[in-house]
Amino acid sequence: MAQRVAYQCSSPGCTNITIGPHQSNPNKAMNLGQAAHICAAAVGGPRYQPNMTPEERSSPENGIWLCNMHARAVDLDEITYPAPVLKAWKNAAEDRASKALLNAESEIQKGSETLVVLDIDLMFTGEWIGAKGDAWTFIVKDFLFGNLERLRNFGKNELLPIRRYVIIESQNEGRLLQEGFDWHVNAKGRHEITVKVYPEIRRISLDELGSDIAGTYDGDILIANGDFQLVKGEHHAKQMIERNLGMPFGSWVVKPMMGSYFPMYYRTYKDNLPLLNRLARIELIRMMTIPASLSETDMDAPLNFIKSITEVSVMAPHKGLAGIFVSLVWSDGNSWSDTLYVNYSQEHIELDEEDKDILDMLKQTFEQPSVALLQKATNLFKGRELRVKRDNLAIQRLFNETLPAIIAAAQPALQQVIYPLFTSYETTNSIDRRPFAFYTSADIELAVIKGNVTEIGTHIILRGFKKAGVDAFDVHGDLYIFFDDYYFAFKPSHHGTTWHKKLYDTELTNEDIRAIAAQWVEHLATLTTRQIKALH
């Protein structure tokens, strides 16, 4: 069993070699591995199967070679490590050992070969030459999907810039393509391609990612202590990776580049794990580097908090979910690895009439890719995304309930820290920069009916700073809620830093409201301090 995996631990991502020279006896070897049972040999053991025969329990097929640490882990936690997962580990480890023995992957290990992706139907192995400014050069070898004719047509087609991208597996990088596609046959008879790419997208930290409502793998919301359970940091990032990998590409009609091809790849290539591992890695690289919107102003990729992917190993399904071991590096440089569970089913999606109109336009656009049709498709999305995704009821609720709740949450700190510094204060609200002290729910409802409300706000004027020895001054502090296509954002000004961001279909929690209130109070304190310093 150990020999079949070259005495290396079978756990995905574990590089522990389990055999080596004895430390004190030059004539002996030291073994630090264990042959663990996949299904327990005795009643009460982990993953015990009563219908197995004694021969099956003692067979090498029912064993997996692991380092001491992972052997202990799989014995203690049969929920995280069910039998199908361990069998997938075993098969993948034997496959890696076989390829290493036959030197089948020597070219990849030298770093000369990589997968190059220009589209789902245009993917090939190639040689990465390098980057010079905004020009990327690579050599085409063997086509995985597509052919030479498809490649040449790709270079000629006029497509929306946001739809054109290149992914280089070995570089852990993908970029949107500019105009310009140069190719020639080199001295070795290979096609050498040079493309021009746009700059790298902005990456965000896990702190900037914020928080979200925790959910189960089957889509249920988790409740804790009578309120929604929140996830943040690495837990939030993991949930986002699982959701994006499990969302079929194009299933969100108004944002057709959102989602992943992984569900399709899994169903098609689940019996070819080496290929599936590379395709899954390509999908992760695409989603961490390529924006998902047709809008040229939206340059945020779904997984832009990831810097690089170190390893991807797809495992056997568990309870209808694909297990995927992923090792990666966050944008802040910290390494992380864990097993993801991704939904690979593709349920039928019901479209309303507006979605069907958009889908019909998309089909017409890509069947007849003229500049006029493409521009029409772009305008269609820019105009309709707001009507489809912007939630007017949510805007009214934010004005009538959320803004007052934030002010109420800020009152204790304002009364204790801010108000005593000034002679008086007054507050107003605003709708689309129109301030008024006595806006009612009817006013916001009428504004929403008349047209798209782009922002609402509450404003405070702190009058007459009264510290002895300092000239009196006023402080104006604002709190805005800006409405974008798919989310609303809290900011202190039009060009200020975003404090909090939410999708329209998600609720603000009490924790969110308290956090925004605290940021607003801190903002007012900062404005006051700046005024004092300016007077000295």
FENLIN-V132028 format. One record per residue. N is the residue number from 1. RES is the residue in one small letter. SS is DSSP state (H for helix, E for strand, - for the rest). PSI is psi in degrees with one decimal (NA if undefined). OMEGA is omega in degrees with one decimal (999 if undefined). Layout:
N/RES/SS/PSI/OMEGA  N/RES/SS/PSI/OMEGA
//
This chain:
1/m/-/-46.7/179.2  2/a/-/-38.5/-178.9  3/q/H/-31.9/-177.8  4/r/H/-16.6/176.4  5/v/H/21.3/177.8  6/a/-/34.8/178.5  7/y/-/28.0/176.6  8/q/E/144.8/179.5  9/c/-/137.0/-176.8  10/s/-/-6.5/179.0  11/s/-/128.4/-178.8  12/p/-/132.4/179.0  13/g/-/-13.8/179.0  14/c/-/124.1/-177.4  15/t/-/13.1/-177.1  16/n/-/124.2/170.1  17/i/E/130.0/-170.9  18/t/-/0.9/179.5  19/i/E/144.3/-179.8  20/g/E/-173.9/-176.4  21/p/E/141.7/174.0  22/h/-/141.1/-173.7  23/q/-/-30.3/-174.9  24/s/-/-19.2/-178.1  25/n/-/109.9/-177.2  26/p/-/-10.7/-179.2  27/n/-/2.4/-177.4  28/k/-/160.1/172.1  29/a/E/157.0/179.9  30/m/E/125.7/-177.2  31/n/E/121.0/179.9  32/l/-/23.7/178.8  33/g/E/170.0/179.4  34/q/E/146.2/171.4  35/a/E/105.0/-177.8  36/a/E/145.7/175.6  37/h/E/135.2/171.1  38/i/-/-51.3/172.2  39/c/-/129.3/-171.1  40/a/-/149.4/179.6  41/a/-/-17.9/-176.2  42/a/-/153.9/178.2  43/v/-/135.6/-179.8  44/g/-/-11.5/178.3  45/g/-/167.6/-178.3  46/p/-/132.2/175.4  47/r/-/29.0/-179.1  48/y/-/133.4/178.1  49/q/-/109.8/-175.2  50/p/-/-21.7/-177.3  51/n/-/-0.5/178.5  52/m/-/146.5/176.3  53/t/-/161.6/176.6  54/p/H/-36.5/179.6  55/e/H/-41.3/-179.9  56/e/H/-36.8/-179.7  57/r/H/-33.6/-177.7  58/s/H/-1.1/-178.4  59/s/-/147.2/174.3  60/p/H/-24.3/178.4  61/e/H/-23.7/180.0  62/n/H/17.9/-179.6  63/g/E/157.7/177.4  64/i/E/136.7/-178.2  65/w/E/125.7/-176.4  66/l/E/157.6/170.5  67/c/E/166.3/-176.1  68/n/H/-39.6/-176.9  69/m/H/-48.2/-177.9  70/h/H/-28.7/174.9  71/a/H/-41.0/178.1  72/r/H/-39.8/-177.9  73/a/H/-45.0/-177.1  74/v/H/-24.7/176.3  75/d/H/-29.3/-176.7  76/l/H/-23.1/-172.2  77/d/-/86.3/-179.3  78/e/-/-13.9/177.5  79/i/-/-48.8/178.8  80/t/-/-31.5/-176.6  81/y/-/71.9/177.3  82/p/-/168.0/-176.7  83/a/H/-43.9/179.7  84/p/H/-35.6/179.1  85/v/H/-44.8/-179.2  86/l/H/-35.9/177.2  87/k/H/-38.5/177.5  88/a/H/-39.6/175.7  89/w/H/-46.7/-177.3  90/k/H/-48.9/-178.3  91/n/H/-42.8/-179.2  92/a/H/-39.5/179.7  93/a/H/-41.5/178.0  94/e/H/-36.1/178.2  95/d/H/-41.8/178.0  96/r/H/-42.6/-179.4  97/a/H/-38.3/179.6  98/s/H/-43.5/-179.6  99/k/H/-39.5/178.1  100/a/H/-38.8/-179.8  101/l/H/-41.8/-177.3  102/l/H/1.0/178.8  103/n/-/30.8/-175.5  104/a/-/-23.2/-176.0  105/e/-/22.5/-176.0  106/s/H/-34.7/-177.8  107/e/H/-40.6/178.3  108/i/H/-40.9/-177.2  109/q/H/-28.9/177.2  110/k/-/-12.7/177.8  111/g/-/7.5/-178.0  112/s/-/-23.6/-177.9  113/e/-/145.4/178.8  114/t/E/161.8/169.4  115/l/E/135.2/175.3  116/v/E/129.9/-176.8  117/v/E/125.9/173.9  118/l/E/-18.5/177.0  119/d/E/171.4/-179.0  120/i/-/-29.8/179.7  121/d/-/19.1/178.3  122/l/E/87.6/-174.9  123/m/E/134.6/-176.3  124/f/E/157.9/170.1  125/t/E/143.5/-177.8  126/g/E/-179.0/178.2  127/e/E/123.7/178.8  128/w/E/119.0/179.7  129/i/E/-46.7/178.2  130/g/E/-179.7/-179.4  131/a/E/139.2/175.9  132/k/E/102.7/-173.1  133/g/-/-125.8/179.2  134/d/-/11.8/-179.6  135/a/E/123.9/176.4  136/w/E/134.3/-177.0  137/t/E/137.1/178.1  138/f/E/161.5/-179.2  139/i/E/136.3/179.6  140/v/E/131.7/176.0  141/k/E/-91.2/-175.8  142/d/E/132.5/-179.1  143/f/E/128.4/171.4  144/l/E/-47.2/172.4  145/f/E/137.5/-179.7  146/g/-/-171.8/-179.5  147/n/-/-177.5/-176.5  148/l/H/-38.6/178.9  149/e/H/-42.2/178.0  150/r/H/-37.6/179.1  151/l/H/-44.4/-180.0  152/r/H/-40.7/178.4  153/n/H/-34.9/178.0  154/f/H/-40.4/-179.8  155/g/H/-22.4/-178.1  156/k/H/-28.2/-173.0  157/n/-/142.6/173.0  158/e/-/104.2/-179.0  159/l/-/163.0/173.7  160/l/-/131.6/-178.3  161/p/H/-35.6/-176.7  162/i/H/-17.9/-178.6  163/r/H/-15.2/-174.6  164/r/-/128.9/-179.2  165/y/E/165.8/173.5  166/v/E/140.2/176.9  167/i/E/128.6/176.9  168/i/E/109.1/-174.0  169/e/H/-47.1/-174.1  170/s/H/-23.5/-178.8  171/q/H/-4.4/-176.0  172/n/-/41.1/-170.6  173/e/E/145.9/172.5  174/g/E/149.0/179.7  175/r/E/152.1/168.6  176/l/E/147.0/-176.9  177/l/E/137.8/169.1  178/q/E/178.0/173.4  179/e/E/148.1/-179.2  180/g/E/118.7/-177.1  181/f/E/102.5/-175.1  182/d/E/133.3/177.1  183/w/E/150.5/175.5  184/h/E/164.9/177.6  185/v/E/122.2/-177.1  186/n/-/-175.6/-175.5  187/a/-/-23.3/179.4  188/k/-/6.2/179.4  189/g/-/12.7/179.4  190/r/-/148.4/175.5  191/h/E/121.5/178.9  192/e/E/124.1/-174.2  193/i/E/137.0/171.5  194/t/E/125.4/178.2  195/v/E/155.3/174.9  196/k/E/133.4/-174.2  197/v/E/155.6/173.2  198/y/-/163.0/178.8  199/p/-/160.7/178.4  200/e/-/142.5/178.7  201/i/-/164.3/177.4  202/r/-/133.3/175.1  203/r/-/149.9/179.1  204/i/-/157.9/178.5  205/s/-/167.5/177.1  206/l/H/-28.6/176.3  207/d/H/-40.5/178.2  208/e/H/-22.9/-179.8  209/l/H/-26.1/177.5  210/g/-/-149.0/-177.8  211/s/E/167.3/179.0  212/d/E/167.2/177.8  213/i/E/132.1/179.8  214/a/-/143.3/179.1  215/g/E/159.6/176.5  216/t/-/171.7/-178.8  217/y/-/-24.7/-180.0  218/d/-/11.2/171.9  219/g/-/-3.5/179.2  220/d/-/148.1/177.9  221/i/E/138.3/-179.9  222/l/-/133.3/179.3  223/i/E/135.9/177.4  224/a/E/126.1/179.0  225/n/-/38.8/176.6  226/g/-/5.4/-179.3  227/d/E/165.2/178.4  228/f/E/137.3/175.8  229/q/-/131.7/-176.8  230/l/E/151.5/172.2  231/v/E/145.8/176.2  232/k/E/174.3/179.7  233/g/H/-138.0/-177.3  234/e/H/-33.9/179.8  235/h/H/-41.1/176.6  236/h/H/-43.9/179.8  237/a/H/-44.2/178.9  238/k/H/-43.6/179.5  239/q/H/-39.4/178.8  240/m/H/-40.2/178.4  241/i/H/-45.7/-179.5  242/e/H/-42.5/-178.6  243/r/H/-43.4/-178.3  244/n/H/-39.7/177.2  245/l/H/-33.6/-176.7  246/g/H/-10.4/178.7  247/m/-/116.9/-178.9  248/p/E/135.6/-179.0  249/f/-/131.3/177.7  250/g/-/1.3/-177.8  251/s/-/-21.1/174.4  252/w/-/103.0/-167.8  253/v/H/-39.5/-176.5  254/v/H/-9.1/176.0  255/k/H/73.3/-165.4  256/p/-/-13.0/177.4  257/m/-/5.9/175.2  258/m/-/146.1/178.6  259/g/-/-172.3/-170.7  260/s/E/152.2/172.5  261/y/-/-2.0/-175.5  262/f/H/-43.5/178.4  263/p/H/-40.5/178.5  264/m/H/-44.1/178.4  265/y/H/-41.3/-176.4  266/y/H/-47.2/-178.4  267/r/H/-30.6/-175.8  268/t/H/-38.1/-170.6  269/y/H/22.8/-177.8  270/k/-/-19.1/177.5  271/d/-/1.0/178.3  272/n/-/76.5/-172.2  273/l/H/-40.7/178.9  274/p/H/-42.8/178.0  275/l/H/-44.6/-178.1  276/l/H/-37.5/178.3  277/n/H/-42.7/-178.4  278/r/H/-38.0/178.4  279/l/H/-38.8/177.3  280/a/H/-38.9/178.4  281/r/H/-40.6/177.3  282/i/H/-42.7/-179.9  283/e/H/-40.6/177.7  284/l/H/-42.1/178.4  285/i/H/-42.1/179.6  286/r/H/-45.2/-175.8  287/m/H/-16.9/178.0  288/m/H/-6.8/-176.2  289/t/H/-20.1/-173.6  290/i/-/124.4/178.4  291/p/E/151.1/-175.5  292/a/-/3.0/-177.0  293/s/-/151.6/173.1  294/l/-/-16.9/-179.0  295/s/-/128.3/-178.5  296/e/-/-14.1/179.1  297/t/-/-12.6/179.6  298/d/-/103.8/-175.0  299/m/-/23.0/179.8  300/d/-/124.1/175.1  301/a/E/150.4/-176.5  302/p/-/-34.7/-177.1  303/l/-/44.6/-174.1  304/n/-/12.3/173.9  305/f/-/3.0/178.3  306/i/E/136.7/177.9  307/k/E/-44.6/-177.8  308/s/E/157.4/177.6  309/i/E/122.9/-178.6  310/t/E/-44.5/-177.3  311/e/E/143.8/173.6  312/v/E/128.1/179.4  313/s/E/109.1/-179.4  314/v/E/135.8/-177.5  315/m/E/179.3/-179.2  316/a/E/152.9/180.0  317/p/E/151.7/178.6  318/h/E/115.5/-179.1  319/k/-/43.1/177.4  320/g/-/8.5/179.8  321/l/E/143.7/176.8  322/a/E/124.8/174.9  323/g/E/131.5/-179.0  324/i/E/116.0/172.8  325/f/E/126.5/-178.7  326/v/E/131.2/171.9  327/s/E/129.1/-174.1  328/l/E/176.8/175.8  329/v/E/125.2/177.1  330/w/E/168.7/-178.5  331/s/-/-22.7/178.8  332/d/-/2.3/176.9  333/g/-/-5.5/179.6  334/n/-/138.0/179.6  335/s/E/153.5/-178.9  336/w/E/145.8/174.2  337/s/E/147.1/179.7  338/d/E/169.0/174.8  339/t/E/124.2/176.7  340/l/E/155.0/173.2  341/y/E/116.4/-168.5  342/v/E/133.2/176.5  343/n/E/122.0/-179.5  344/y/-/5.3/176.6  345/s/-/156.7/-179.5  346/q/-/92.8/-178.1  347/e/-/153.6/178.2  348/h/-/134.8/-177.5  349/i/-/121.8/178.4  350/e/-/130.6/-179.6  351/l/-/139.4/172.9  352/d/-/177.6/-173.2  353/e/H/-38.0/-179.0  354/e/H/-40.5/177.3  355/d/H/-38.9/179.7  356/k/H/-38.7/177.5  357/d/H/-42.5/179.0  358/i/H/-43.7/-179.2  359/l/H/-41.5/178.1  360/d/H/-40.0/178.5  361/m/H/-40.0/177.9  362/l/H/-46.1/-179.9  363/k/H/-44.4/179.6  364/q/H/-39.2/-179.2  365/t/H/-47.9/-173.6  366/f/H/-12.3/171.0  367/e/H/-29.1/180.0  368/q/-/80.4/-172.1  369/p/-/61.7/174.8  370/s/-/160.9/-178.2  371/v/H/-40.4/-178.4  372/a/H/-44.4/-179.4  373/l/H/-39.0/180.0  374/l/H/-40.3/177.9  375/q/H/-37.5/177.7  376/k/H/-41.1/179.2  377/a/H/-40.4/179.0  378/t/H/-46.7/179.3  379/n/H/-36.8/178.7  380/l/H/-44.9/-179.0  381/f/H/-41.9/-178.0  382/k/H/-35.6/-179.8  383/g/H/-37.4/-171.2  384/r/H/-24.0/-179.1  385/e/H/-39.0/-177.5  386/l/H/-42.0/-178.3  387/r/H/-34.6/-178.0  388/v/H/-43.4/-170.4  389/k/H/-28.5/-178.2  390/r/-/129.2/-174.2  391/d/-/104.3/-177.6  392/n/H/-34.4/177.2  393/l/H/-37.2/177.8  394/a/H/-38.2/178.7  395/i/H/-44.3/177.9  396/q/H/-41.0/179.9  397/r/H/-38.1/178.9  398/l/H/-37.6/-179.6  399/f/H/-44.7/-173.5  400/n/H/-30.3/-172.4  401/e/H/-46.4/-171.7  402/t/H/-48.7/179.4  403/l/H/-47.4/176.1  404/p/H/-35.8/179.6  405/a/H/-38.6/178.5  406/i/H/-43.5/178.7  407/i/H/-42.0/179.2  408/a/H/-40.3/179.6  409/a/H/-28.0/-179.0  410/a/H/-17.6/-172.3  411/q/H/-46.2/-179.5  412/p/H/-44.5/-179.8  413/a/H/-37.8/178.3  414/l/H/-45.3/-178.1  415/q/H/-30.1/-177.3  416/q/H/-36.5/-170.4  417/v/H/-43.4/-169.3  418/i/H/-55.2/-173.8  419/y/H/-38.7/-179.6  420/p/H/-17.3/-178.6  421/l/H/-11.8/-172.9  422/f/E/159.6/-179.3  423/t/E/-40.9/-179.2  424/s/E/174.4/176.6  425/y/E/159.0/174.8  426/e/E/149.5/-178.1  427/t/E/149.8/174.4  428/t/E/161.8/172.2  429/n/E/165.4/179.1  430/s/E/150.3/172.1  431/i/E/117.4/-177.6  432/d/-/49.1/174.9  433/r/-/12.8/176.5  434/r/E/99.5/-176.0  435/p/E/146.1/176.2  436/f/E/141.1/-174.1  437/a/-/-20.3/-171.1  438/f/-/44.2/172.8  439/y/-/141.1/177.8  440/t/-/175.1/177.3  441/s/H/-29.3/178.3  442/a/H/-34.7/179.6  443/d/H/-45.7/-179.2  444/i/H/-35.5/178.0  445/e/H/-42.5/178.8  446/l/H/-40.7/179.4  447/a/H/-39.4/179.3  448/v/H/-40.1/-179.4  449/i/H/-38.5/-177.1  450/k/H/-30.2/-177.9  451/g/-/-175.7/-178.2  452/n/-/118.3/173.5  453/v/-/125.0/-175.9  454/t/-/-20.2/-179.2  455/e/E/152.2/168.8  456/i/E/162.4/-177.7  457/g/E/165.0/170.0  458/t/E/142.9/-171.2  459/h/E/141.2/179.3  460/i/E/137.3/173.5  461/i/E/115.6/176.9  462/l/E/112.8/-171.0  463/r/E/136.4/170.8  464/g/E/71.7/174.1  465/f/E/129.2/-166.3  466/k/-/27.6/176.8  467/k/-/135.8/-179.1  468/a/-/137.6/177.6  469/g/-/0.0/179.6  470/v/-/131.4/177.8  471/d/-/141.2/-179.1  472/a/-/142.4/176.3  473/f/-/163.7/178.0  474/d/-/153.4/176.1  475/v/E/129.9/177.8  476/h/E/119.0/-179.8  477/g/E/132.4/-175.6  478/d/E/152.3/171.7  479/l/E/113.2/-177.3  480/y/E/151.4/165.4  481/i/E/114.5/-179.9  482/f/E/141.8/-177.1  483/f/E/117.8/178.5  484/d/-/-171.2/-176.7  485/d/-/-47.1/-170.2  486/y/-/-3.9/-175.3  487/y/E/166.8/171.2  488/f/E/148.1/-173.1  489/a/E/142.1/177.9  490/f/E/127.4/-179.0  491/k/E/157.3/178.0  492/p/-/-13.9/179.8  493/s/-/174.2/-177.6  494/h/-/-30.0/-178.4  495/h/-/11.6/-177.7  496/g/-/175.0/178.4  497/t/-/138.0/177.6  498/t/E/127.4/178.9  499/w/E/-37.1/-175.3  500/h/E/147.4/-178.9  501/k/E/138.8/-179.6  502/k/E/148.4/169.6  503/l/E/155.5/-176.5  504/y/-/-28.3/-176.3  505/d/-/12.2/176.3  506/t/-/145.3/-177.1  507/e/-/146.1/171.1  508/l/-/132.9/178.0  509/t/-/168.7/175.4  510/n/H/-35.3/177.6  511/e/H/-40.8/177.6  512/d/H/-46.0/-177.9  513/i/H/-43.5/178.3  514/r/H/-38.5/-179.8  515/a/H/-43.0/179.3  516/i/H/-41.8/178.4  517/a/H/-42.8/179.6  518/a/H/-39.0/178.6  519/q/H/-36.2/179.4  520/w/H/-43.9/177.7  521/v/H/-43.5/178.5  522/e/H/-37.6/178.1  523/h/H/-43.6/178.6  524/l/H/-40.2/177.9  525/a/H/-39.5/179.0  526/t/H/-43.1/178.2  527/l/H/-40.4/179.0  528/t/H/-45.1/179.7  529/t/H/-41.1/178.9  530/r/H/-40.2/179.6  531/q/H/-41.5/179.4  532/i/H/-45.7/180.0  533/k/H/-34.4/-179.1  534/a/H/-23.2/-179.2  535/l/H/-14.6/-177.0  536/h/-/NA/999
//
